[in-house]
Amino acid sequence: MQETPQEKFNRLSRLWNTETKHMSLSSDKVMHYAYQQIIDMGTGAMPFILQDMKANLTHWFWALYIITGVNPVKPEDEGRIHKMADAWWAWGRDHGYVQYL
């Protein structure tokens, strides 16, 4: 049986978190093959990425930027994880990736 997009995201996200939790460099984390496979899912991964980021403050910012080509985070909010997540959540809502807020 083939995985649903949600199942694929969940599997890859768990793998990424497990295998990169000891890494300190963000650049190493985003180059991990599971993270790259999530990026390869394209806009189909957006609802799952946004939900995970909102719930867990997971650092999906690079993936979101690569998938969308935009960065809705204000320059003064760079590095402020809660503000960055809120900016992406609002962007996702405004662009139809978040249906329930």
matplotlib code that plots the C-alpha trace (Angstrom):
import matplotlib.pyplot as plt

x = [0.0, 1.3, 1.8, -0.4, 1.3, 0.6, 2.1, 5.2, 5.7, 5.3, 7.8, 10.4, 9.9, 10.4, 13.5, 14.9, 14.3, 15.8, 18.9, 19.6, 18.8, 22.5, 23.5, 24.1, 24.5, 21.3, 23.0, 23.8, 20.1, 18.6, 21.0, 19.8, 18.2, 14.8, 14.5, 15.4, 12.7, 10.2, 11.2, 10.8, 7.2, 6.6, 3.5, 1.8, 3.9, 2.9, -0.1, 1.9, 5.0, 3.0, 1.1, 4.2, 5.9, 3.0, 2.6, 6.3, 8.2, 10.1, 12.6, 11.0, 11.8, 14.3, 12.0, 9.2, 11.3, 12.6, 9.2, 7.5, 10.2, 9.0, 9.9, 7.0, 9.1, 9.9, 13.6, 13.2, 11.7, 14.5, 15.8, 12.7, 11.2, 7.7, 7.4, 8.8, 6.4, 3.5, 4.5, 4.6, 1.3, -0.4, 1.1, -0.1, -3.6, -3.7, -2.6, -5.0, -2.6, -4.2, -7.9, -9.0, -7.8]
y = [0.0, 3.4, 6.1, 9.1, 12.5, 12.9, 9.5, 10.2, 13.6, 12.0, 9.3, 11.6, 14.2, 11.6, 10.3, 13.8, 14.7, 11.5, 11.6, 15.4, 16.0, 15.9, 18.4, 22.0, 23.5, 24.3, 23.9, 20.2, 19.7, 21.1, 19.0, 15.8, 13.5, 13.3, 17.1, 17.2, 14.6, 16.7, 19.7, 17.5, 16.9, 20.6, 22.4, 19.1, 19.2, 22.7, 22.0, 19.4, 21.6, 24.5, 22.4, 20.8, 24.2, 25.7, 22.8, 22.1, 25.2, 23.0, 24.8, 24.4, 27.9, 26.9, 24.2, 26.7, 29.3, 26.8, 25.4, 28.8, 31.2, 33.8, 34.8, 36.5, 37.1, 40.7, 41.5, 42.6, 39.3, 37.1, 34.8, 35.2, 31.7, 32.4, 35.5, 33.6, 30.8, 33.2, 35.0, 31.7, 30.5, 33.7, 33.4, 29.8, 30.8, 33.7, 31.3, 28.5, 26.0, 26.5, 26.0, 26.3, 29.6]
z = [0.0, -0.9, 1.7, 1.8, 1.7, 5.5, 6.2, 4.1, 5.8, 9.3, 8.5, 7.0, 9.7, 12.5, 10.7, 10.3, 13.9, 15.1, 13.0, 13.4, 17.0, 17.9, 15.2, 16.1, 12.6, 10.9, 7.5, 8.4, 9.4, 6.2, 4.1, 5.6, 3.0, 4.9, 5.0, 1.3, 0.5, 2.3, 0.2, -2.9, -1.9, -2.9, -2.0, -1.1, 2.1, 3.1, 5.3, 7.2, 7.6, 8.8, 11.3, 12.6, 12.9, 14.7, 17.1, 17.8, 16.6, 14.3, 12.1, 8.7, 7.6, 5.0, 3.5, 3.4, 1.6, -0.9, -1.7, -2.0, -3.0, -0.5, 3.0, 4.9, 8.0, 8.7, 8.9, 12.5, 13.4, 12.0, 14.7, 16.8, 16.3, 17.6, 15.4, 12.4, 12.9, 13.3, 10.0, 8.1, 9.7, 8.6, 5.1, 4.9, 6.0, 3.5, 0.7, 1.5, 3.1, 6.6, 6.4, 10.0, 11.4]

ax = plt.figure().add_subplot(projection="3d")
ax.plot(x, y, z, "-o")
ax.set_aspect("equal")
plt.show()
